[in-house]
Amino acid sequence: MRSILIERILPALLLCGALVFLLPMFARIINAGNLLGLGLCLGGFLLWCFKTPLHQWYIAHGEQLWFRITSRTVLGLCLLGVLLAVGLTGGMLYGAYGKRTQNADVAIVLGCKVNGTRPSIMLQQRLDAAYAYWTEHPDCLLVVSGGKGSNEDISEAACMYQYLTEKGVPADRILQEDRSTSTRENLRFSKELLVEQGCMPKEIALVTNEFHQLRASMIAKDCGWTVSSIPAHTQPWLIPTYWVREWLGILHHTLLGTE
């Protein structure tokens, strides 16, 4: 059984994993998540390819002190990485579904990439979640937040406004925040806009993809917000890439206090 696992199942899983992380690249989605995932899968496959010389090397050096210390350190780091990934995943799921809003007066739609003048896949998912919530709560005020990137024809806020009004959301139920270039600025500038409008609701809901809800709420807390979530669906083929990317993003925010 162990031989079958090593000879057949393990390399197949590693190659399938590499394909999963490679697939978004064909849609021009390249980030730290799929680069890291692809690197780990291909690295594991290369180790499998050289398993025989590596095993011989282990036999020759396995009893040496430096080798035992190094191998146990690497094993410990791998175990720590697995535990960390499991813990972060649990936190991300709770951030998305453990604090879902029931009756938020204001929902902030966090920006994402715009392709020309139309929303990217990820942004459209957020907008669809915002629209679905608005149809059930038509008195809710939607704040669309996102500036214009160097490779975008219009601001993310303008794109979101256009998309939502085309679906039937009245213009007077949407506020545009079009200066931000990061999640932190999304929240800070949206708060300033709401204050200017004389609107200080008891509850703010964040509309973003489920994997992003935890980090967004952490940043919102830094900005003085108390928030709940409206999680947007993520297409299954994109989940591994963005999930791994978000692990890195949460660690970066926790350790350095930035996005």
N, C-alpha and C positions, 0 to 999 in steps of 0.2 A: 504493500500500500504506500509506504514512504517513497519507494522507488518510482511508482507511477506519479505521485505528487510532484516529485522533483523533475522527472523527465518529461512529463507531458502537461500537467495542469498548471504548474507554476509559470513556465514560459508563455503558455497561452494566455494566462491572466495578465502577465506583464505586457504582452503585445497588444491585448485588447485595451488595457489601461492607456498605453501610449496612443492608440488610435482615438480613444475618447478625448484625450487632451489635445490631440492634433486636429480633430475635426473643426473646432471653432476657428482655427487659423484660416481655414478656407473661406470663412465668412468675415475675414479681416478682424477677428477678435484675438488680439495678442496681448497678454498681460502676465504679471508675475505668477498667476495661478496656473495657467496652462504650461508656461515655461518650466516651472518647478515640477509640476506633475509629470510632464513629458520627460524631463531630465531624470527623475527618480525611476520611472518605469524603464526607460532605456538603459539607465545605469544598472538596474537590477537584472535586466536581460543580458547585458554584457558580462556581469558576474556569473550568471548561469552558463553562458557560453564558455567561460574559462574556469568552470568549476573543477575540472580534473587537475590542471596545474596549481590551482589555488589550494585544493585538498592536499596535494603533495607538498606544497610549501608549508601548509599547516602542520603536517606530520613532521617536517624537518625542524620547525621552529616553535611548535606548540608548547614545549616545556620551558622555553626561555622566559625569564621574568618580564622583560620588556614587552614580549608578545602577549603574555597573559594580561598585563596591565592595559595595554592598548586595546585588545579585543574586548575586555570587559567594559572599558570606558565607552567604546563604540556601541556595544550592546546596550549599555545603560542609557546612552543618549537616544538610541532608537526607541527603547521602551518609553522614555520620557516623552519623545515626540508623539508616539501613539496615544499615550494618556492625555497629552495636551490637546491633541486633535479631537479626542472623544469629549473632553471637557468643554472645549470651545464649541463643538457641534451642539452639545446639550444647551449651552448658553444661547446660541443663535436660534435654536428652535423655541426656547422659552421667550426670547426677545420678540420673535415673530408672532407666536400664537398664545403665549401666556399673558400678554397684555393687550389683547385685541380690544378696540374701542367699541362701546355700545351706543354712545350718542354724543360724539364730539361736535362742537360748534364750528371748529376750524380744522381743516386738513391741509397740511403742507405737502405738496408733491415735490419730492427731491429730484433735481435735474439729472440728466444722463445724456449720452451722445446723441446728436442730431445728424442725420445723413442728408446734407443739403438743406432742405426745408421740412423734411419729414422725420418723425421720430424713429430712432433705432428700435430694434427688437425689445431691448431692455426697457427703454423709455415708454414704448407703447404698452407694455405690460403694466407699468406703474399708472399710466393714464387710464387704462381699462379698469384697474382696481379703484381708482379715484371716481371714475364715472359710475361704476356699480354702487359705490357707497353713496354718491350724491343722489342717485335715483331713489334710494331708500330714505335719504335725509335731505330733501330739496332745500331746506333752510341752511344747510351747511355752506360755509364760505371756503372756497378752494384757493389756496395760495400756490401758484406755480413758480418754482424757484430754480433759476439757472441762467447764467450769462452766455455770451457768445464766444465759442472757442475759435482758434485760428483756422480750423478746418471745417467750420460750420457757416452756412450762409445767413442764418438768422439766430437769434438767441434761443436757448432752450426754453425760456419762459414764453417767448412768442410762438414757438412751435407747439408747446403744450396748450396755450390759449387757443390757437387755431384748431387743434385737434378736438378739444373739448367743446368748443362752440359749434363745430361742425356736427358733433354728436347730439347737440341740443341743449347744452348747459348755457343758461343765460349769461351774457357778458357781465352783468352786475353781481354775479356770484363768483367771479374770478378776479383775484389780484395778481399782478405780474411783478415778480422780483427778478430783474434781469441783469444784476451786477455780479453775482456770485460765481466763483470758479472752483469751489470745494464744498464738501458737506458742511463744514463749520461755517463758511460764509453763507450757505443756503439758509441755515438756521438763524444766524446773527442778523443778516439783512432782512429776512422775513419777519423777525421780531420787531425790527425798527419800522418796517412798513406797516405792521399791524398797529403799533403805537401811534404812528402818524395818522392812521385811520380812526383812532380812538377805540380800537377793538382789543380788549384784553380778556379773552375767553377763559373759562375755568379749565377746559380740557383742550389740548392740542393733539391731533393724531398725525403721525408721520406715514406718508404713502411712499413706500419703496419696496424693493424686492425682499423676500423673506430673509435671505442670507445677510442683508445689509441692515436689518432692523436693529440688531443689538448694538452695533458700532454707532449707528445714527443716534440711538437713544442715549448712549454714553456721551456723545458730543453734545447732544441737546441738554443733558444734565449740566455739563460744563458751562453752557450758555444760559443757565437759569430756567430752563423749560421743565415742566412736568408733562410727560407725553404718554400716549398709548399708540397702538400700531394698526395700520391697515396694510397687511402684507400683500404684495403683488406676486402672482404666480411667475415662476421661472421655468422656461422650457427645459425638459429633462436633459437634453444633450448639452446644455450650458451649465448645469448644476455643478459638476465636478470642477470645472475651470473657475467659476466664481466662488465656489465654496472654499477652495484652497486659497484663492486670492484674499478672501475675507479673513481667513485664519491669520494671514500675514498682516492684514490691515488692523485687526484687533490687537495683535501683539505690538505693532508699531505704535498704535494709539496709547496702549497701556504703558509701554516702556518710555515713550518719548512725549506723550501728551499731544500728538498732532494727528492729522488725518491718516 
